[in-house]
Amino acid sequence: MLKYLRLLGIGGKKMNIEQLLGECRSDDLAHALRELGLPVTGTKPQRIERLVEHHTGGASTSDILGALKSDDLRRAAKALGFEGA
């Protein structure tokens, strides 16, 4: 999906990965965690925190976004106002 929203910067609009993950459903986050081999338990904020920590611990942005299903990533991008998502 536009190479993961051009790694979180499109059309002059910038965001951090936490903002995008915040627009995902809890089930979407569980899927991403499972794909990355991380624990899937916890609340939505805990799941976001786990993914963000994985990112700051060295996982690339494309790895994190690639673990989401494309429809889930598209839904979150639309919620944040990205055109054409």
WODA-V27724 format. One record per pair of residues at least 6 apart in sequence whose C-alpha atoms are under 7 Angstrom apart, sorted by the first residue. I is the first residue (numbers start at 1). J is the second residue. D is the distance in Angstrom with one decimal. If there is no record, write none. Layout:
i=I j=J d=D
i=I j=J d=D
//
This chain:
i=1 j=70 d=6.8
i=4 j=62 d=6.6
i=4 j=65 d=6.4
i=7 j=61 d=6.5
i=7 j=62 d=6.7
i=8 j=14 d=6.2
i=8 j=15 d=6.0
i=8 j=16 d=6.8
i=9 j=15 d=6.8
i=18 j=48 d=6.9
i=18 j=52 d=6.5
i=20 j=76 d=6.2
i=20 j=77 d=6.9
i=21 j=48 d=6.3
i=22 j=48 d=7.0
i=23 j=76 d=4.9
i=23 j=79 d=6.7
i=24 j=72 d=6.8
i=24 j=76 d=5.4
i=26 j=44 d=5.2
i=28 j=68 d=6.7
i=28 j=72 d=6.4
i=29 j=47 d=6.4
i=30 j=40 d=5.1
i=31 j=68 d=6.7
i=32 j=67 d=4.6
i=32 j=68 d=5.0
i=33 j=39 d=6.4
i=33 j=40 d=5.7
i=34 j=40 d=6.2
i=35 j=67 d=5.6
i=36 j=67 d=6.7
i=40 j=47 d=7.0
i=55 j=61 d=6.7
i=74 j=85 d=5.3
i=77 j=85 d=6.0
i=78 j=85 d=5.7
//
